[in-house]
């Protein structure tokens, strides 16, 4: 998996899947989110039960959204079903496929493995945020030109993962592209064209 | 018309193909100007921008979320089911079970078996016993878990190899055999006598799961007695007919919409129980219900490619003539009739010239989720056996594997009544072109000449195939509308499952009308507004729909010419459409713009209705394939690296080069999964449960598993017999020979024949160790 794992420093920033797992173990997510999170806001809300809402401010694609959310809601659920940003897709809800990949502070994250609460205080970018109005971003343009998709369902996640890869590494080698894209499954198997698209996008940046 | 309109609407080249008179068939296209070109997909923007609304993206006002209550045992009876606790959870709006649906709600498996929708006797893990609807998916799943079910757990059978033994649990009364099918031609015993070499081997392929990225499901909403369903499906009309039948509704009251779907591979050809459950819950609550399965549920309850246990005996003469093939196979489609051995023997029967063939297949029941068609049903399994056997035979008679196949290329279908000829010699062409482009002979010799040192070994392998259908056929209806400004709308019922159907159809319409593909608006996959189409599966969508599109475009041109002729006072036969929006007399003396045709201006739109004509009589339209690969095997770890792959496919005319190549790449990747990473594991001893129901434990090929280099080498042979566009199907043939080609390459590298898939490091290490000990 390509997702970069920051050291767990207890800050509210850059909360990672691995760090999350280390912290949480296998406990009930609701309980964990409200008690064990190294997260200032969550810990203030001790005792929030299932079905109860906490207020939350998310910064997504440069816009701030205030909403009420259950602590157990994933960032993916909130993006898709509450904010109407359906670019990030549901594939497994357990961090296996990458269809839900978004950028959190510029780095690819599985939104299904990120609680909405954890994303507070970060800048979330979804595939919609890579557009300029109706114009495609350079990675999207490269995916289109290289036919780097078939059914298109994993595509927003692939595009976002590629964007994260290229922000980190502006001139990846073929091997780095393969490794960088290995956290995103494509059941249609369009990998060959995905590699071409990422390479082309790197060249255009 | 202004000049910029010309540029905006029309392809720069003219002329467009001739318009045949009424009742006449169009001539085959010669060289095409737009069809076959590498053009970006017409719906690519939506797919890469995230604006495409997949059914699972839909959010309707007041929408609830559904979840299924599923039996956790492979074989159990429901003693008691209590919904009280679940229904009491705040935010839960409906809980339904057999008690609510007893009034005749049935679920049919094929034509023979019909069950209660929520059965009392659950014959596979994941069978539905109830369903819930709640305000959030979190609550819905919580409620599904809170439905208290008291099960009588019964003995199970999940090992298909034991299904026909005495004393094992019976899945249905009447025994575990679904059917035994046999086929015979010639005299197999005499065929083996005539052979110089006879080999016999057993082969096995594990159960493979579709797991498309988009989960199975739908959104259902009622307006009194009118039901609308947004379903992730390969065929909206198939979903409509099943839902209407189950719920006893007129077809006109069931509208199914499926503009996008995130992959199906055969598992979304039909409605699921989730579709009906969504409708029931929506009716009960008076609110729209979104009902999508969890990933785990898709492993249990929405189909698979059955596992197969095969035996193949083959005889060959020293000159490469095949003298006899004898094949048997056992397989299980799970707990209901669903093709456990369907088509698994087809390649043995039909791919190579052989006068003496006998096959026998046993389809049996086990306590596991029913199979659904999976990309080229039966074929990759059969190819796994046959293509490895051909490789072994070639080795024994010291003949090149490609040469052995070329020696046995048939020009007619031997397995069909009357031995009808194929419409193409595609198999031979694929073998020759593929071998040449791959530099097969050269590379084979180079590798064999290399000293065997170190722990890395290179090898090359190949396999070929046909797909038993792939020519498409009626019915299909397409409507093309020409707007008053010369732009075009294309209406078809078929789904674009990611293969590029919409793009291909836009190219066909553009070819005939001279307009640019991107000014063609496409509406599709909606039973309320688009024309009837069969589901997109079987590699038949392009050869089915494209000729109907061409016909619809011709109808538009004929009408346009008739109107223009009347207005100009000339004979319609004397006019032709030029493309670039002009109509002229054949001598060029008179010309008008399409947009100046008064009839078009007055009506606002001109409509052409096209149909798919019949397939050729007494001929067989099949796509053919050959794939070649080079591998590197690590003798220490048992790992196999795919260095390069080449797919040489004959599917008639190449209709769209980008999507064509993409199918080849994707089919190979799926074949890599079948060969190397994917296998369902049922706990045969303790629980009978599926133990690897997620993508960590059931591994799909990732970016790191795809071949380092994949080349598509189209064998383009426009098939004039097949249909008016010369196209055949591609989506399935691309995944048939892949696994066998890898196995043959691994054998070439190591001398070890892996007859039981998958070829993963665990299995290969074991075989390598055994090989060393024996040596």
Interface residues (C-beta under 8 A of the other chain):
Chain A: X50 X51 X70 X72 X73 X77 X80 X81 X84 X86 X87 X88 X89 X90 X91 X92 X93 X94 X96 X97 X99 X126 X127 X128 X131 X136 X140 X143 X144 X145 X147 X149 X150 X151 X152 X153 X154 X155 X156 X159 X177 X178 X179 X181 X182 X184 X185 X186 X187 X188 X189 X190 X191 X192 X193 X194 X195
Chain B: X40 X41 X43 X44 X45 X46 X47 X48 X49 X50 X51 X52 X53 X54 X56 X57 X59 X90 X91 X136 X137 X138 X139 X142 X210 X211 X212 X213 X214 X215 X260 X261 X262 X263 X265 X292 X294 X295 X497 X498 X499 X500 X658 X659 X661 X662 X663 X665 X666 X667 X668 X669 X670 X672 X694 X695 X696 X700 X701 X702 X703 X704 X706 X707 X710
